[in-house]
Amino acid sequence: MLCEICSQEFEKTTCPQCKEDIFRFGAYCYLCGRELTVELPASEEPADDDDFSRRVLCSDGNCIGVINEKGICKVCGKPYTPQSD
């Protein structure tokens, strides 16, 4: 089955509850309502952005971005400036 918007093929999966082969249109089975789980490969390492303890937040008080490896905010583009107390 093709998407009407992007013309790409929908992924098929088997529902863990009703065991029916269905198209993955969203996070839930459209036959029984059970949440469809996404299994990640065991060898997949989390991305650097997933390690919240290592994130450095933007020093601009109005920005919600994080600082990249070059010292620049990924959202606003401003360089990181440490706060002086």
PDB file of N, CA, C and O in Angstrom:
ATOM      1  N   MET A   1       0.850  -1.169   0.000  1.00  0.00           N
ATOM      2  CA  MET A   1       0.000   0.000   0.000  1.00  0.00           C
ATOM      3  C   MET A   1       0.902   1.241   0.000  1.00  0.00           C
ATOM      4  O   MET A   1       1.878   1.303   0.747  1.00  0.00           O
ATOM      5  N   LEU A   2       0.575   2.215  -0.830  1.00  0.00           N
ATOM      6  CA  LEU A   2       1.362   3.431  -0.963  1.00  0.00           C
ATOM      7  C   LEU A   2       0.710   4.591  -0.221  1.00  0.00           C
ATOM      8  O   LEU A   2      -0.515   4.702  -0.164  1.00  0.00           O
ATOM      9  N   CYS A   3       1.550   5.449   0.346  1.00  0.00           N
ATOM     10  CA  CYS A   3       1.084   6.670   1.012  1.00  0.00           C
ATOM     11  C   CYS A   3       0.544   7.631  -0.046  1.00  0.00           C
ATOM     12  O   CYS A   3       1.165   7.816  -1.092  1.00  0.00           O
ATOM     13  N   GLU A   4      -0.602   8.239   0.220  1.00  0.00           N
ATOM     14  CA  GLU A   4      -1.197   9.186  -0.730  1.00  0.00           C
ATOM     15  C   GLU A   4      -0.379  10.457  -0.864  1.00  0.00           C
ATOM     16  O   GLU A   4      -0.439  11.122  -1.899  1.00  0.00           O
ATOM     17  N   ILE A   5       0.387  10.808   0.166  1.00  0.00           N
ATOM     18  CA  ILE A   5       1.129  12.068   0.172  1.00  0.00           C
ATOM     19  C   ILE A   5       2.519  11.922  -0.448  1.00  0.00           C
ATOM     20  O   ILE A   5       2.895  12.689  -1.334  1.00  0.00           O
ATOM     21  N   CYS A   6       3.292  10.910   0.034  1.00  0.00           N
ATOM     22  CA  CYS A   6       4.680  10.794  -0.421  1.00  0.00           C
ATOM     23  C   CYS A   6       4.925   9.640  -1.383  1.00  0.00           C
ATOM     24  O   CYS A   6       6.030   9.507  -1.908  1.00  0.00           O
ATOM     25  N   SER A   7       3.918   8.801  -1.626  1.00  0.00           N
ATOM     26  CA  SER A   7       3.987   7.666  -2.549  1.00  0.00           C
ATOM     27  C   SER A   7       5.001   6.607  -2.143  1.00  0.00           C
ATOM     28  O   SER A   7       5.451   5.835  -2.989  1.00  0.00           O
ATOM     29  N   GLN A   8       5.373   6.554  -0.859  1.00  0.00           N
ATOM     30  CA  GLN A   8       6.269   5.509  -0.386  1.00  0.00           C
ATOM     31  C   GLN A   8       5.454   4.362   0.186  1.00  0.00           C
ATOM     32  O   GLN A   8       4.328   4.552   0.646  1.00  0.00           O
ATOM     33  N   GLU A   9       6.029   3.185   0.152  1.00  0.00           N
ATOM     34  CA  GLU A   9       5.370   1.979   0.644  1.00  0.00           C
ATOM     35  C   GLU A   9       5.290   2.007   2.173  1.00  0.00           C
ATOM     36  O   GLU A   9       6.273   2.335   2.837  1.00  0.00           O
ATOM     37  N   PHE A  10       4.123   1.665   2.734  1.00  0.00           N
ATOM     38  CA  PHE A  10       3.969   1.549   4.175  1.00  0.00           C
ATOM     39  C   PHE A  10       4.649   0.274   4.660  1.00  0.00           C
ATOM     40  O   PHE A  10       4.625  -0.749   3.976  1.00  0.00           O
ATOM     41  N   GLU A  11       5.249   0.339   5.830  1.00  0.00           N
ATOM     42  CA  GLU A  11       5.884  -0.824   6.443  1.00  0.00           C
ATOM     43  C   GLU A  11       4.803  -1.781   6.945  1.00  0.00           C
ATOM     44  O   GLU A  11       3.776  -1.341   7.461  1.00  0.00           O
ATOM     45  N   LYS A  12       5.029  -3.077   6.796  1.00  0.00           N
ATOM     46  CA  LYS A  12       4.119  -4.077   7.342  1.00  0.00           C
ATOM     47  C   LYS A  12       4.731  -4.658   8.605  1.00  0.00           C
ATOM     48  O   LYS A  12       5.951  -4.767   8.725  1.00  0.00           O
ATOM     49  N   THR A  13       3.867  -5.031   9.550  1.00  0.00           N
ATOM     50  CA  THR A  13       4.318  -5.613  10.801  1.00  0.00           C
ATOM     51  C   THR A  13       3.251  -6.580  11.301  1.00  0.00           C
ATOM     52  O   THR A  13       2.138  -6.610  10.776  1.00  0.00           O
ATOM     53  N   THR A  14       3.587  -7.358  12.303  1.00  0.00           N
ATOM     54  CA  THR A  14       2.632  -8.255  12.935  1.00  0.00           C
ATOM     55  C   THR A  14       2.305  -7.701  14.313  1.00  0.00           C
ATOM     56  O   THR A  14       3.205  -7.422  15.106  1.00  0.00           O
ATOM     57  N   CYS A  15       1.037  -7.545  14.595  1.00  0.00           N
ATOM     58  CA  CYS A  15       0.602  -7.032  15.890  1.00  0.00           C
ATOM     59  C   CYS A  15       0.916  -8.053  16.977  1.00  0.00           C
ATOM     60  O   CYS A  15       0.600  -9.232  16.818  1.00  0.00           O
ATOM     61  N   PRO A  16       1.535  -7.623  18.087  1.00  0.00           N
ATOM     62  CA  PRO A  16       1.854  -8.569  19.158  1.00  0.00           C
ATOM     63  C   PRO A  16       0.613  -9.088  19.899  1.00  0.00           C
ATOM     64  O   PRO A  16       0.689 -10.125  20.558  1.00  0.00           O
ATOM     65  N   GLN A  17      -0.514  -8.395  19.806  1.00  0.00           N
ATOM     66  CA  GLN A  17      -1.733  -8.805  20.503  1.00  0.00           C
ATOM     67  C   GLN A  17      -2.609  -9.728  19.646  1.00  0.00           C
ATOM     68  O   GLN A  17      -2.878 -10.866  20.029  1.00  0.00           O
ATOM     69  N   CYS A  18      -3.049  -9.231  18.489  1.00  0.00           N
ATOM     70  CA  CYS A  18      -3.992 -10.007  17.671  1.00  0.00           C
ATOM     71  C   CYS A  18      -3.301 -10.877  16.624  1.00  0.00           C
ATOM     72  O   CYS A  18      -3.956 -11.668  15.945  1.00  0.00           O
ATOM     73  N   LYS A  19      -1.977 -10.735  16.491  1.00  0.00           N
ATOM     74  CA  LYS A  19      -1.160 -11.556  15.582  1.00  0.00           C
ATOM     75  C   LYS A  19      -1.515 -11.397  14.102  1.00  0.00           C
ATOM     76  O   LYS A  19      -1.172 -12.254  13.287  1.00  0.00           O
ATOM     77  N   GLU A  20      -2.195 -10.315  13.757  1.00  0.00           N
ATOM     78  CA  GLU A  20      -2.547 -10.053  12.359  1.00  0.00           C
ATOM     79  C   GLU A  20      -1.427  -9.278  11.672  1.00  0.00           C
ATOM     80  O   GLU A  20      -0.765  -8.449  12.297  1.00  0.00           O
ATOM     81  N   ASP A  21      -1.217  -9.550  10.377  1.00  0.00           N
ATOM     82  CA  ASP A  21      -0.273  -8.759   9.592  1.00  0.00           C
ATOM     83  C   ASP A  21      -0.980  -7.467   9.197  1.00  0.00           C
ATOM     84  O   ASP A  21      -2.025  -7.486   8.547  1.00  0.00           O
ATOM     85  N   ILE A  22      -0.386  -6.343   9.604  1.00  0.00           N
ATOM     86  CA  ILE A  22      -1.010  -5.040   9.367  1.00  0.00           C
ATOM     87  C   ILE A  22       0.012  -4.070   8.794  1.00  0.00           C
ATOM     88  O   ILE A  22       1.217  -4.315   8.857  1.00  0.00           O
ATOM     89  N   PHE A  23      -0.475  -2.969   8.234  1.00  0.00           N
ATOM     90  CA  PHE A  23       0.394  -1.865   7.826  1.00  0.00           C
ATOM     91  C   PHE A  23       0.641  -0.997   9.053  1.00  0.00           C
ATOM     92  O   PHE A  23      -0.262  -0.783   9.862  1.00  0.00           O
ATOM     93  N   ARG A  24       1.867  -0.497   9.187  1.00  0.00           N
ATOM     94  CA  ARG A  24       2.206   0.367  10.318  1.00  0.00           C
ATOM     95  C   ARG A  24       1.864   1.812   9.943  1.00  0.00           C
ATOM     96  O   ARG A  24       2.683   2.532   9.372  1.00  0.00           O
ATOM     97  N   PHE A  25       0.632   2.218  10.279  1.00  0.00           N
ATOM     98  CA  PHE A  25       0.186   3.585  10.024  1.00  0.00           C
ATOM     99  C   PHE A  25       0.520   4.503  11.186  1.00  0.00           C
ATOM    100  O   PHE A  25       0.542   5.723  11.024  1.00  0.00           O
ATOM    101  N   GLY A  26       0.777   3.939  12.343  1.00  0.00           N
ATOM    102  CA  GLY A  26       1.047   4.737  13.526  1.00  0.00           C
ATOM    103  C   GLY A  26       1.590   3.857  14.633  1.00  0.00           C
ATOM    104  O   GLY A  26       2.145   2.789  14.377  1.00  0.00           O
ATOM    105  N   ALA A  27       1.425   4.314  15.871  1.00  0.00           N
ATOM    106  CA  ALA A  27       1.982   3.618  17.025  1.00  0.00           C
ATOM    107  C   ALA A  27       1.080   2.515  17.555  1.00  0.00           C
ATOM    108  O   ALA A  27       1.486   1.765  18.443  1.00  0.00           O
ATOM    109  N   TYR A  28      -0.155   2.399  17.022  1.00  0.00           N
ATOM    110  CA  TYR A  28      -1.115   1.433  17.542  1.00  0.00           C
ATOM    111  C   TYR A  28      -1.695   0.589  16.410  1.00  0.00           C
ATOM    112  O   TYR A  28      -1.804   1.043  15.270  1.00  0.00           O
ATOM    113  N   CYS A  29      -2.065  -0.650  16.747  1.00  0.00           N
ATOM    114  CA  CYS A  29      -2.716  -1.540  15.796  1.00  0.00           C
ATOM    115  C   CYS A  29      -4.102  -0.994  15.483  1.00  0.00           C
ATOM    116  O   CYS A  29      -4.856  -0.669  16.400  1.00  0.00           O
ATOM    117  N   TYR A  30      -4.447  -0.889  14.216  1.00  0.00           N
ATOM    118  CA  TYR A  30      -5.754  -0.359  13.841  1.00  0.00           C
ATOM    119  C   TYR A  30      -6.854  -1.405  13.938  1.00  0.00           C
ATOM    120  O   TYR A  30      -8.023  -1.084  13.726  1.00  0.00           O
ATOM    121  N   LEU A  31      -6.505  -2.666  14.259  1.00  0.00           N
ATOM    122  CA  LEU A  31      -7.514  -3.707  14.437  1.00  0.00           C
ATOM    123  C   LEU A  31      -7.906  -3.889  15.901  1.00  0.00           C
ATOM    124  O   LEU A  31      -9.091  -3.973  16.221  1.00  0.00           O
ATOM    125  N   CYS A  32      -6.902  -3.949  16.799  1.00  0.00           N
ATOM    126  CA  CYS A  32      -7.211  -4.217  18.204  1.00  0.00           C
ATOM    127  C   CYS A  32      -6.840  -3.073  19.147  1.00  0.00           C
ATOM    128  O   CYS A  32      -7.288  -3.066  20.294  1.00  0.00           O
ATOM    129  N   GLY A  33      -6.034  -2.106  18.697  1.00  0.00           N
ATOM    130  CA  GLY A  33      -5.672  -0.961  19.525  1.00  0.00           C
ATOM    131  C   GLY A  33      -4.415  -1.132  20.348  1.00  0.00           C
ATOM    132  O   GLY A  33      -4.037  -0.215  21.076  1.00  0.00           O
ATOM    133  N   ARG A  34      -3.755  -2.271  20.259  1.00  0.00           N
ATOM    134  CA  ARG A  34      -2.535  -2.527  21.029  1.00  0.00           C
ATOM    135  C   ARG A  34      -1.397  -1.664  20.504  1.00  0.00           C
ATOM    136  O   ARG A  34      -1.277  -1.446  19.298  1.00  0.00           O
ATOM    137  N   GLU A  35      -0.546  -1.166  21.432  1.00  0.00           N
ATOM    138  CA  GLU A  35       0.611  -0.365  21.041  1.00  0.00           C
ATOM    139  C   GLU A  35       1.612  -1.251  20.306  1.00  0.00           C
ATOM    140  O   GLU A  35       1.912  -2.358  20.753  1.00  0.00           O
ATOM    141  N   LEU A  36       2.125  -0.765  19.185  1.00  0.00           N
ATOM    142  CA  LEU A  36       3.129  -1.485  18.411  1.00  0.00           C
ATOM    143  C   LEU A  36       4.500  -1.063  18.896  1.00  0.00           C
ATOM    144  O   LEU A  36       4.806   0.129  18.929  1.00  0.00           O
ATOM    145  N   THR A  37       5.314  -2.003  19.265  1.00  0.00           N
ATOM    146  CA  THR A  37       6.642  -1.690  19.780  1.00  0.00           C
ATOM    147  C   THR A  37       7.643  -1.659  18.638  1.00  0.00           C
ATOM    148  O   THR A  37       7.486  -2.348  17.630  1.00  0.00           O
ATOM    149  N   VAL A  38       8.672  -0.847  18.817  1.00  0.00           N
ATOM    150  CA  VAL A  38       9.760  -0.760  17.852  1.00  0.00           C
ATOM    151  C   VAL A  38      10.986  -1.347  18.519  1.00  0.00           C
ATOM    152  O   VAL A  38      11.437  -0.846  19.549  1.00  0.00           O
ATOM    153  N   GLU A  39      11.529  -2.407  17.938  1.00  0.00           N
ATOM    154  CA  GLU A  39      12.703  -3.055  18.508  1.00  0.00           C
ATOM    155  C   GLU A  39      13.951  -2.535  17.816  1.00  0.00           C
ATOM    156  O   GLU A  39      14.064  -2.579  16.591  1.00  0.00           O
ATOM    157  N   LEU A  40      14.898  -2.038  18.629  1.00  0.00           N
ATOM    158  CA  LEU A  40      16.168  -1.557  18.108  1.00  0.00           C
ATOM    159  C   LEU A  40      17.193  -2.680  18.167  1.00  0.00           C
ATOM    160  O   LEU A  40      17.145  -3.509  19.076  1.00  0.00           O
ATOM    161  N   PRO A  41      18.112  -2.720  17.221  1.00  0.00           N
ATOM    162  CA  PRO A  41      19.162  -3.737  17.279  1.00  0.00           C
ATOM    163  C   PRO A  41      19.989  -3.578  18.556  1.00  0.00           C
ATOM    164  O   PRO A  41      20.231  -2.456  19.002  1.00  0.00           O
ATOM    165  N   ALA A  42      20.420  -4.689  19.142  1.00  0.00           N
ATOM    166  CA  ALA A  42      21.165  -4.652  20.399  1.00  0.00           C
ATOM    167  C   ALA A  42      22.507  -3.949  20.248  1.00  0.00           C
ATOM    168  O   ALA A  42      23.021  -3.389  21.216  1.00  0.00           O
ATOM    169  N   SER A  43      23.079  -3.968  19.057  1.00  0.00           N
ATOM    170  CA  SER A  43      24.394  -3.367  18.838  1.00  0.00           C
ATOM    171  C   SER A  43      24.340  -1.857  18.634  1.00  0.00           C
ATOM    172  O   SER A  43      25.380  -1.203  18.556  1.00  0.00           O
ATOM    173  N   GLU A  44      23.144  -1.305  18.548  1.00  0.00           N
ATOM    174  CA  GLU A  44      23.019   0.121  18.271  1.00  0.00           C
ATOM    175  C   GLU A  44      23.380   0.939  19.518  1.00  0.00           C
ATOM    176  O   GLU A  44      22.769   0.774  20.573  1.00  0.00           O
ATOM    177  N   GLU A  45      24.359   1.804  19.388  1.00  0.00           N
ATOM    178  CA  GLU A  45      24.794   2.663  20.482  1.00  0.00           C
ATOM    179  C   GLU A  45      23.943   3.921  20.519  1.00  0.00           C
ATOM    180  O   GLU A  45      23.539   4.408  19.463  1.00  0.00           O
ATOM    181  N   PRO A  46      23.655   4.469  21.705  1.00  0.00           N
ATOM    182  CA  PRO A  46      22.905   5.720  21.761  1.00  0.00           C
ATOM    183  C   PRO A  46      23.730   6.868  21.192  1.00  0.00           C
ATOM    184  O   PRO A  46      24.952   6.899  21.337  1.00  0.00           O
ATOM    185  N   ALA A  47      23.062   7.795  20.556  1.00  0.00           N
ATOM    186  CA  ALA A  47      23.745   8.959  19.992  1.00  0.00           C
ATOM    187  C   ALA A  47      24.238   9.863  21.111  1.00  0.00           C
ATOM    188  O   ALA A  47      23.761   9.770  22.242  1.00  0.00           O
ATOM    189  N   ASP A  48      25.188  10.737  20.803  1.00  0.00           N
ATOM    190  CA  ASP A  48      25.722  11.654  21.809  1.00  0.00           C
ATOM    191  C   ASP A  48      24.622  12.527  22.398  1.00  0.00           C
ATOM    192  O   ASP A  48      24.669  12.870  23.580  1.00  0.00           O
ATOM    193  N   ASP A  49      23.629  12.891  21.581  1.00  0.00           N
ATOM    194  CA  ASP A  49      22.542  13.735  22.065  1.00  0.00           C
ATOM    195  C   ASP A  49      21.653  13.004  23.060  1.00  0.00           C
ATOM    196  O   ASP A  49      20.896  13.646  23.789  1.00  0.00           O
ATOM    197  N   ASP A  50      21.726  11.665  23.109  1.00  0.00           N
ATOM    198  CA  ASP A  50      20.900  10.897  24.022  1.00  0.00           C
ATOM    199  C   ASP A  50      21.473  10.857  25.430  1.00  0.00           C
ATOM    200  O   ASP A  50      20.759  10.493  26.364  1.00  0.00           O
ATOM    201  N   ASP A  51      22.737  11.218  25.612  1.00  0.00           N
ATOM    202  CA  ASP A  51      23.365  11.201  26.929  1.00  0.00           C
ATOM    203  C   ASP A  51      23.163  12.565  27.577  1.00  0.00           C
ATOM    204  O   ASP A  51      23.957  13.484  27.377  1.00  0.00           O
ATOM    205  N   PHE A  52      22.078  12.688  28.364  1.00  0.00           N
ATOM    206  CA  PHE A  52      21.714  13.977  28.945  1.00  0.00           C
ATOM    207  C   PHE A  52      22.766  14.514  29.925  1.00  0.00           C
ATOM    208  O   PHE A  52      22.878  15.727  30.105  1.00  0.00           O
ATOM    209  N   SER A  53      23.530  13.630  30.552  1.00  0.00           N
ATOM    210  CA  SER A  53      24.520  14.085  31.532  1.00  0.00           C
ATOM    211  C   SER A  53      25.678  14.819  30.869  1.00  0.00           C
ATOM    212  O   SER A  53      26.399  15.555  31.542  1.00  0.00           O
ATOM    213  N   ARG A  54      25.873  14.638  29.568  1.00  0.00           N
ATOM    214  CA  ARG A  54      26.983  15.285  28.871  1.00  0.00           C
ATOM    215  C   ARG A  54      26.569  16.539  28.115  1.00  0.00           C
ATOM    216  O   ARG A  54      27.424  17.220  27.550  1.00  0.00           O
ATOM    217  N   ARG A  55      25.287  16.858  28.091  1.00  0.00           N
ATOM    218  CA  ARG A  55      24.817  18.030  27.352  1.00  0.00           C
ATOM    219  C   ARG A  55      25.209  19.317  28.060  1.00  0.00           C
ATOM    220  O   ARG A  55      25.180  19.411  29.287  1.00  0.00           O
ATOM    221  N   VAL A  56      25.574  20.304  27.255  1.00  0.00           N
ATOM    222  CA  VAL A  56      25.840  21.648  27.755  1.00  0.00           C
ATOM    223  C   VAL A  56      24.768  22.541  27.151  1.00  0.00           C
ATOM    224  O   VAL A  56      24.667  22.660  25.930  1.00  0.00           O
ATOM    225  N   LEU A  57      23.972  23.165  28.001  1.00  0.00           N
ATOM    226  CA  LEU A  57      22.884  24.005  27.521  1.00  0.00           C
ATOM    227  C   LEU A  57      23.408  25.345  27.039  1.00  0.00           C
ATOM    228  O   LEU A  57      24.454  25.813  27.489  1.00  0.00           O
ATOM    229  N   CYS A  58      22.677  25.956  26.126  1.00  0.00           N
ATOM    230  CA  CYS A  58      23.033  27.261  25.590  1.00  0.00           C
ATOM    231  C   CYS A  58      23.074  28.284  26.714  1.00  0.00           C
ATOM    232  O   CYS A  58      22.224  28.275  27.604  1.00  0.00           O
ATOM    233  N   SER A  59      24.061  29.162  26.670  1.00  0.00           N
ATOM    234  CA  SER A  59      24.209  30.166  27.727  1.00  0.00           C
ATOM    235  C   SER A  59      23.245  31.336  27.559  1.00  0.00           C
ATOM    236  O   SER A  59      23.104  32.145  28.476  1.00  0.00           O
ATOM    237  N   ASP A  60      22.580  31.444  26.410  1.00  0.00           N
ATOM    238  CA  ASP A  60      21.557  32.464  26.201  1.00  0.00           C
ATOM    239  C   ASP A  60      20.307  32.028  26.976  1.00  0.00           C
ATOM    240  O   ASP A  60      19.759  30.960  26.700  1.00  0.00           O
ATOM    241  N   GLY A  61      19.867  32.806  27.903  1.00  0.00           N
ATOM    242  CA  GLY A  61      18.743  32.452  28.757  1.00  0.00           C
ATOM    243  C   GLY A  61      17.425  32.266  28.037  1.00  0.00           C
ATOM    244  O   GLY A  61      16.493  31.702  28.611  1.00  0.00           O
ATOM    245  N   ASN A  62      17.313  32.718  26.804  1.00  0.00           N
ATOM    246  CA  ASN A  62      16.068  32.601  26.046  1.00  0.00           C
ATOM    247  C   ASN A  62      16.067  31.426  25.074  1.00  0.00           C
ATOM    248  O   ASN A  62      15.054  31.178  24.420  1.00  0.00           O
ATOM    249  N   CYS A  63      17.165  30.704  24.963  1.00  0.00           N
ATOM    250  CA  CYS A  63      17.309  29.622  23.991  1.00  0.00           C
ATOM    251  C   CYS A  63      17.206  28.267  24.686  1.00  0.00           C
ATOM    252  O   CYS A  63      17.601  28.122  25.843  1.00  0.00           O
ATOM    253  N   ILE A  64      16.672  27.280  23.973  1.00  0.00           N
ATOM    254  CA  ILE A  64      16.541  25.938  24.534  1.00  0.00           C
ATOM    255  C   ILE A  64      17.541  24.961  23.922  1.00  0.00           C
ATOM    256  O   ILE A  64      17.433  23.755  24.140  1.00  0.00           O
ATOM    257  N   GLY A  65      18.496  25.455  23.173  1.00  0.00           N
ATOM    258  CA  GLY A  65      19.439  24.594  22.461  1.00  0.00           C
ATOM    259  C   GLY A  65      20.544  24.039  23.336  1.00  0.00           C
ATOM    260  O   GLY A  65      20.671  24.392  24.509  1.00  0.00           O
ATOM    261  N   VAL A  66      21.348  23.154  22.737  1.00  0.00           N
ATOM    262  CA  VAL A  66      22.526  22.589  23.377  1.00  0.00           C
ATOM    263  C   VAL A  66      23.750  22.953  22.544  1.00  0.00           C
ATOM    264  O   VAL A  66      23.648  23.230  21.349  1.00  0.00           O
ATOM    265  N   ILE A  67      24.889  22.945  23.187  1.00  0.00           N
ATOM    266  CA  ILE A  67      26.146  23.334  22.551  1.00  0.00           C
ATOM    267  C   ILE A  67      26.752  22.128  21.837  1.00  0.00           C
ATOM    268  O   ILE A  67      26.826  21.037  22.403  1.00  0.00           O
ATOM    269  N   ASN A  68      27.184  22.327  20.591  1.00  0.00           N
ATOM    270  CA  ASN A  68      27.798  21.234  19.829  1.00  0.00           C
ATOM    271  C   ASN A  68      29.284  21.141  20.149  1.00  0.00           C
ATOM    272  O   ASN A  68      29.796  21.891  20.980  1.00  0.00           O
ATOM    273  N   GLU A  69      29.973  20.215  19.485  1.00  0.00           N
ATOM    274  CA  GLU A  69      31.390  19.983  19.757  1.00  0.00           C
ATOM    275  C   GLU A  69      32.277  21.173  19.390  1.00  0.00           C
ATOM    276  O   GLU A  69      33.425  21.239  19.830  1.00  0.00           O
ATOM    277  N   LYS A  70      31.767  22.113  18.594  1.00  0.00           N
ATOM    278  CA  LYS A  70      32.537  23.302  18.214  1.00  0.00           C
ATOM    279  C   LYS A  70      32.282  24.480  19.150  1.00  0.00           C
ATOM    280  O   LYS A  70      32.852  25.553  18.951  1.00  0.00           O
ATOM    281  N   GLY A  71      31.436  24.301  20.166  1.00  0.00           N
ATOM    282  CA  GLY A  71      31.148  25.373  21.113  1.00  0.00           C
ATOM    283  C   GLY A  71      30.051  26.319  20.653  1.00  0.00           C
ATOM    284  O   GLY A  71      29.925  27.424  21.180  1.00  0.00           O
ATOM    285  N   ILE A  72      29.251  25.893  19.668  1.00  0.00           N
ATOM    286  CA  ILE A  72      28.190  26.725  19.105  1.00  0.00           C
ATOM    287  C   ILE A  72      26.844  26.085  19.415  1.00  0.00           C
ATOM    288  O   ILE A  72      26.714  24.861  19.367  1.00  0.00           O
ATOM    289  N   CYS A  73      25.841  26.902  19.733  1.00  0.00           N
ATOM    290  CA  CYS A  73      24.502  26.396  20.008  1.00  0.00           C
ATOM    291  C   CYS A  73      23.892  25.844  18.723  1.00  0.00           C
ATOM    292  O   CYS A  73      23.983  26.468  17.666  1.00  0.00           O
ATOM    293  N   LYS A  74      23.262  24.655  18.823  1.00  0.00           N
ATOM    294  CA  LYS A  74      22.655  24.009  17.654  1.00  0.00           C
ATOM    295  C   LYS A  74      21.371  24.697  17.214  1.00  0.00           C
ATOM    296  O   LYS A  74      20.918  24.485  16.089  1.00  0.00           O
ATOM    297  N   VAL A  75      20.767  25.526  18.087  1.00  0.00           N
ATOM    298  CA  VAL A  75      19.504  26.181  17.755  1.00  0.00           C
ATOM    299  C   VAL A  75      19.717  27.619  17.301  1.00  0.00           C
ATOM    300  O   VAL A  75      19.302  27.994  16.204  1.00  0.00           O
ATOM    301  N   CYS A  76      20.367  28.430  18.147  1.00  0.00           N
ATOM    302  CA  CYS A  76      20.490  29.857  17.830  1.00  0.00           C
ATOM    303  C   CYS A  76      21.813  30.232  17.160  1.00  0.00           C
ATOM    304  O   CYS A  76      21.924  31.317  16.587  1.00  0.00           O
ATOM    305  N   GLY A  77      22.819  29.351  17.222  1.00  0.00           N
ATOM    306  CA  GLY A  77      24.093  29.615  16.562  1.00  0.00           C
ATOM    307  C   GLY A  77      25.059  30.484  17.337  1.00  0.00           C
ATOM    308  O   GLY A  77      26.131  30.815  16.831  1.00  0.00           O
ATOM    309  N   LYS A  78      24.702  30.863  18.566  1.00  0.00           N
ATOM    310  CA  LYS A  78      25.590  31.703  19.365  1.00  0.00           C
ATOM    311  C   LYS A  78      26.674  30.856  20.019  1.00  0.00           C
ATOM    312  O   LYS A  78      26.435  29.699  20.363  1.00  0.00           O
ATOM    313  N   PRO A  79      27.869  31.427  20.193  1.00  0.00           N
ATOM    314  CA  PRO A  79      28.931  30.682  20.887  1.00  0.00           C
ATOM    315  C   PRO A  79      28.622  30.590  22.382  1.00  0.00           C
ATOM    316  O   PRO A  79      27.983  31.473  22.953  1.00  0.00           O
ATOM    317  N   TYR A  80      29.087  29.507  23.001  1.00  0.00           N
ATOM    318  CA  TYR A  80      28.881  29.293  24.431  1.00  0.00           C
ATOM    319  C   TYR A  80      29.775  30.236  25.240  1.00  0.00           C
ATOM    320  O   TYR A  80      30.976  30.335  24.989  1.00  0.00           O
ATOM    321  N   THR A  81      29.188  30.913  26.194  1.00  0.00           N
ATOM    322  CA  THR A  81      29.948  31.751  27.116  1.00  0.00           C
ATOM    323  C   THR A  81      29.607  31.319  28.544  1.00  0.00           C
ATOM    324  O   THR A  81      28.463  31.454  28.978  1.00  0.00           O
ATOM    325  N   PRO A  82      30.604  30.798  29.274  1.00  0.00           N
ATOM    326  CA  PRO A  82      30.342  30.348  30.644  1.00  0.00           C
ATOM    327  C   PRO A  82      29.849  31.506  31.515  1.00  0.00           C
ATOM    328  O   PRO A  82      30.266  32.652  31.347  1.00  0.00           O
ATOM    329  N   GLN A  83      28.954  31.180  32.446  1.00  0.00           N
ATOM    330  CA  GLN A  83      28.439  32.190  33.366  1.00  0.00           C
ATOM    331  C   GLN A  83      29.484  32.513  34.428  1.00  0.00           C
ATOM    332  O   GLN A  83      30.099  31.604  34.985  1.00  0.00           O
ATOM    333  N   SER A  84      29.689  33.783  34.713  1.00  0.00           N
ATOM    334  CA  SER A  84      30.611  34.182  35.769  1.00  0.00           C
ATOM    335  C   SER A  84      29.792  34.576  36.987  1.00  0.00           C
ATOM    336  O   SER A  84      28.845  35.354  36.882  1.00  0.00           O
ATOM    337  N   ASP A  85      30.165  34.029  38.157  1.00  0.00           N
ATOM    338  CA  ASP A  85      29.414  34.299  39.385  1.00  0.00           C
ATOM    339  C   ASP A  85      29.947  35.487  40.113  1.00  0.00           C
ATOM    340  O   ASP A  85      29.426  35.849  41.168  1.00  0.00           O
TER     341      ASP A  85
END
